[in-house]
Amino acid sequence: MTKYCFVEWSDANDSYMTNSEGTTATKATAESHEVLYSKGAAYTCGHSIVFKVVETGSIHEDDGIGLCISNEIQNTLKIPGSLFLSSAGAVYVNGEKMKTRLPAISANSVIMFETEQIEHKKIRATIESGEKSVTFDWKLERELIENQFTDRSVGFGMTVHDSKTTNLYFAMCVLCENWKVSIE
């Protein structure tokens, strides 16, 4: 029997609790505003990932969900190498606020990120929230994407080195307790 490896939240950040499968993360303490990352750079470009916001706490300007190249300890996702949807619906690419807004994140919000590698240092990204979506090209800095390429299985015991596929971390950053986000 082959076990399929699902994406999951890291259990290494004491400010968050995860369920036993690692698919749901809950902010446990308001003492810090650290980012919670996935367990490894598990999201591969060319796929979609869906988050369901089960519960929210108080809203803070830096709260939200995103994708990023690195899992370095941060207290925001408004940084180079990240794609971030804030709880207010603002979209940030590499730390810069875009003009387009999506609906604010609330309890029962469903947020989808979908990406496609279009060049070595460029990803076409779509974020969908509520009934709205935005698509744009996300340019990555060279030094941020080193060692982010992956081998992928093509079946029959064969593996292909895919130099055009970037692996990313998914992440959430919330200040207040009681936020609960699951990966669908």
BADO-685506 format. One line per field, with one value per residue (C-alpha): residue number from 1; chain; y, z, x. Coordinates in steps of 0.5 Angstrom, whole numbers, plus 500, padded with zeros to 3 digits. Layout:
N
i NUM,... $
ch A,... $
y Y,... $
z Z,... $
x X,... $
This chain:
184
i 1,2,3,4,5,6,7,8,9,10,11,12,13,14,15,16,17,18,19,20,21,22,23,24,25,26,27,28,29,30,31,32,33,34,35,36,37,38,39,40,41,42,43,44,45,46,47,48,49,50,51,52,53,54,55,56,57,58,59,60,61,62,63,64,65,66,67,68,69,70,71,72,73,74,75,76,77,78,79,80,81,82,83,84,85,86,87,88,89,90,91,92,93,94,95,96,97,98,99,100,101,102,103,104,105,106,107,108,109,110,111,112,113,114,115,116,117,118,119,120,121,122,123,124,125,126,127,128,129,130,131,132,133,134,135,136,137,138,139,140,141,142,143,144,145,146,147,148,149,150,151,152,153,154,155,156,157,158,159,160,161,162,163,164,165,166,167,168,169,170,171,172,173,174,175,176,177,178,179,180,181,182,183,184 $
ch A,A,A,A,A,A,A,A,A,A,A,A,A,A,A,A,A,A,A,A,A,A,A,A,A,A,A,A,A,A,A,A,A,A,A,A,A,A,A,A,A,A,A,A,A,A,A,A,A,A,A,A,A,A,A,A,A,A,A,A,A,A,A,A,A,A,A,A,A,A,A,A,A,A,A,A,A,A,A,A,A,A,A,A,A,A,A,A,A,A,A,A,A,A,A,A,A,A,A,A,A,A,A,A,A,A,A,A,A,A,A,A,A,A,A,A,A,A,A,A,A,A,A,A,A,A,A,A,A,A,A,A,A,A,A,A,A,A,A,A,A,A,A,A,A,A,A,A,A,A,A,A,A,A,A,A,A,A,A,A,A,A,A,A,A,A,A,A,A,A,A,A,A,A,A,A,A,A,A,A,A,A,A,A $
y 500,507,513,519,525,531,538,540,545,545,543,547,554,554,560,555,548,543,537,530,530,537,540,545,550,554,560,559,565,572,573,573,575,570,566,559,555,549,543,543,547,542,546,545,550,548,546,549,549,551,554,554,559,556,561,568,572,580,582,585,589,584,578,573,567,566,563,564,562,561,559,564,566,573,577,578,576,583,581,580,572,572,572,574,576,580,579,586,583,587,583,584,581,581,586,591,592,591,596,590,588,581,580,581,574,572,565,560,564,559,562,558,560,557,558,556,557,561,562,561,567,568,565,566,566,567,568,567,569,569,571,574,573,576,574,577,575,574,575,572,574,569,569,567,561,557,550,551,546,539,532,529,522,521,514,507,508,514,521,527,533,539,545,549,547,551,549,554,554,556,560,564,570,572,576,574,568,563,564,557,555,548,546,543 $
z 500,498,503,500,503,504,506,513,518,522,529,531,533,540,538,534,536,530,530,529,522,521,517,522,526,531,534,542,545,543,546,539,532,529,522,522,516,513,514,509,502,501,496,489,483,478,483,488,495,499,506,510,515,521,526,527,533,533,526,526,519,519,519,513,509,504,500,501,498,505,512,516,523,521,524,518,511,508,506,499,497,499,496,502,503,509,513,510,503,501,497,498,493,495,501,496,497,490,488,487,494,495,500,508,511,516,519,514,508,503,500,494,491,485,481,475,474,467,468,472,476,475,478,475,481,482,489,490,496,496,489,487,484,482,478,477,475,482,480,485,487,485,491,494,490,490,492,491,485,486,483,481,480,473,475,474,478,474,477,473,475,474,473,472,478,485,492,496,504,505,511,516,521,526,532,536,539,536,529,526,519,515,509,505 $
x 500,503,502,500,504,499,501,501,503,509,509,515,512,509,505,500,497,496,491,494,494,497,492,489,493,490,493,494,497,497,504,508,506,511,509,507,510,508,512,518,517,511,507,509,508,503,498,493,492,486,485,479,479,475,475,478,480,481,483,490,493,499,494,493,495,501,506,513,520,523,521,526,523,519,513,510,509,510,517,521,520,512,505,500,493,492,485,483,483,490,494,502,507,514,512,509,501,498,492,487,483,480,474,476,478,473,470,468,472,475,482,485,492,494,501,504,512,512,520,526,525,517,511,504,499,492,489,481,477,470,467,473,480,486,492,499,506,510,518,523,529,535,538,531,530,537,535,528,527,525,525,518,516,513,511,514,519,522,524,525,529,524,528,522,518,519,517,514,512,505,504,500,501,496,497,491,488,483,485,484,486,485,488,483 $
